[in-house]
Amino acid sequence: MAVPFLLVTCFFVFLYSGMRHAYIEQAKRLARFTAVCIADRIDPEDLDAIKTAKDMTGETYKKLQDTLISFHNSAELIRYAWIMRRSTAPGAKTSDYEFVVDLPSSDEDMNGVIDDDEQTDLPGTKYDASPYPALINAWNTSGADDTISPDPPRPPLLSGYAPITNAAGRTVAVAGADVTAEDIEKQLFAVRVMVFTFGGILAAMFSAVIVLYCSRRDMLQQISNMNTELQHKNERLEEATTLRNDLSNMIVHDMRNHMTIVSGYSTLLKDSLKDYQHTHNAETSDIWHQLETAIKQLIDFMQDMLILAKSESGKLAPHFQMTDVKELISESVKCCDSIASLNKISIETSYPSGPIESHVDRHLLIRVIDNLMLNAIKHSDSYSKVKVTLATSLNDADQNIILITVADEGYGVPPEIKNNLFKKYHAGDNSVAATKAIGLGLAFCKMAIEEHKGRIYLKDSPKGAVFVVELPWCNNDPTTAASQGSGGKA
């Protein structure tokens, strides 16, 4: 099956190579012919009058230059035309040449600048002809370069040469005409288009033959499909294992937050017991109650780890039930108030007057609120405020939603980490103005809120950080509501 294509490819490669060789030979003949014509038009005695750059202002130089210009303009491929002679300096070699006449400076590429390769070479400018045997031999007979050669600062060239002889038959100079590789390539482009177009037509004919061989590959294709399916299953298994590990890390992160709360309440309780005679017993009981609540939440998280370890899918398994979101947030605020007090930070709340009941997973949502509040406290200065707001609204689809906002007056989130804020394991640097150690917590928040078919995002704020949680306000399972429409409250 590959043999016909190989044969066709080889055929067109040889065809193009042959046509390219023929075209380059044609360019060599053109350059040589132009050089011979220039040499035939030049009066050798005029060259004796050109010695230095001062002679460029004379009529003789202008006449010689006009001759070069006329040949340059008459042949489209001729980029440069010039006259050189051998150097007469003491010790000069046969390969040491110098310019006599060159084309005037002009903006050939029309870029608004006279580039180095567009500058006129002044009479007497030295030129080393040793890389160009045809130029050295041109003192005796006309010829052309065998291949395209570099000629800095000019682009790669293919040049033709012809001797200029006096009445006695002695060579006094060499006329040259150059064709650039770029101009040759432009002409070859049309050749390539023709060759490859014809090749495409021929390849299309062979494609009909290839169809006959497709049936022989069916069995191999089936095996390949089975291998691909097996590979995908292995990848999904690896993803499930990775996700299970990530969730375990997130739960451990939450445990650390609640251990911070336990530590805060323990400190308060310790101070309270020291001054028991000056402290009301009810206050001590309340602190003890908050400590028990935090410990209970820590036990719940440990239970989550056990459930996760037994899970085969490695995904969160939320349990939705009707919950008063207002009461849930109040519980979280009360739980975090001790750590805020230790840091001399006040927590302000703004709730609707009545209850806000919706179908949510109580444990997941309270963990989200705890994470956001602890992050806000952690990155706030002393004597600042953390504001927690609960409200209801309509989204762009006119569906009822619950809005939970946690705002602080800290340093905010640096712009360079905003795009990665909710990615796993992401954290800022250790500077004061940076957000630190929030990667796993916010990654968990995003995962938990998305399980509720909601979203969490960072809102632009002139000061501090403002995190917003949007949840569907619904009477039934949000996963069912998402598939059936709004399902919101009237």
Secondary structure, DSSP 8 states (H G I E B T S, - for coil): -HHHHHHHHHHHHHHHHHHHHHHHHHHHHHHHHHHHHHHHH--HHHHHT--SGGGGGSHHHHHHHHHHHHHHHH-TT--EEEEEEE--STT--TTEEEEEEE-----TT-SSS--GGGS---TT-EEE-TT-HHHHHTTTS-EE-SS-EEETTEEEEEEEEEEEE-TTS-EEEEEEEEEEHHHHHHHHHHHHHHHHHHHHHHHHHHHHHHHTTGGGGHHHHHHHHHHHHHHHHHHHHHHHHHHHHHHHHHHHHHHHHHHHHHHHHHHHHHHHHHTGGGS-HHHHHHHHHHHHHHHHHHHHHHHHHHHHHH-SS-S-----EEEEHHHHHHHHHHHHHHHHHHTT-EEEEE--SS--EEEE-HHHHHHHHHHHHHHHHHTS-TT-EEEEEEEEEE-TTS-EEEEEEEEE-S----HHHHTTTTSTT----SSTTS--S-HHHHHHHHHHHHHTT-EEEEE--SSS-EEEEEEE-BSS-HHHHHHHS--B--
